[in-house]
Amino acid sequence: MKPPIPHQVMLSHAQIGFGVRELDFSTVYRDRFTAVTTWLRALGVPMSELEDLAQEVFLVVQRKLTTFDGKNLDGWLYRIAQRTASDHRRRVWFRHWIARAPEETLSRVASDDATPQAAYERRESEAELEKLLASIDRDQRVVFWLFEIEERPTKEIAETLEVPETTVWMRLHRARQSLRKKIERAQKGTSR
């Protein structure tokens, strides 16, 4: 039996279809980078910080890949992304609290909109949506983002989050309900 190769693990039949194959870091990075950025976005990471945080996730992956058991790669990566996003929020809060400086996002710098008015309206809509999403439960927000915005199937979301598919549907239903109530309250507040 040959010794384990650094940064490689064996994947089970369930993860790759038929047979078993070795998985190295570059394959995980290439095949799952987009999924990781999607999860980070769903977890509330600003667009301006998305790629940096994805890189942090993959630093952890590279360090821990040899300990991965080969079961549910997406679930394992999601948990790392979840912890990385949580750590990032704590660091940002602390930095903001210390510096008391407003955050400037890259979305204010570059825009594909035809007019400045259209760019402004798009940014305002995005900010409203992000504010609403940030106000709901994190688990519901993640499911809502992955299903409604990223258009992921519920089965894939359930596998990634390592929860039953019925739990995904329940979280999606509750997220929709919560958002609907918040939008109605906001509309009543502006119509007065």
Buried (B, 14 or more C-beta within 10 A) or exposed (E): EEEEEEBBBBBEEEBBEEEEEEBBBEBBBEEBBEBBBBBBBBBBBBEBBBEEBBEBBBEBBBEEBEEBEBEBBBBBBBBBBBEBBEEBEEEBEEEEEEEEEEEEEEBEEEBEEEEEEEBEEBBEEEEEEEEBBEEBEBBBBBBBBBBEEBEBEBEBBBBBBBBEBEBBBBBBEBBBEBBEEBEEEEEEEEEE
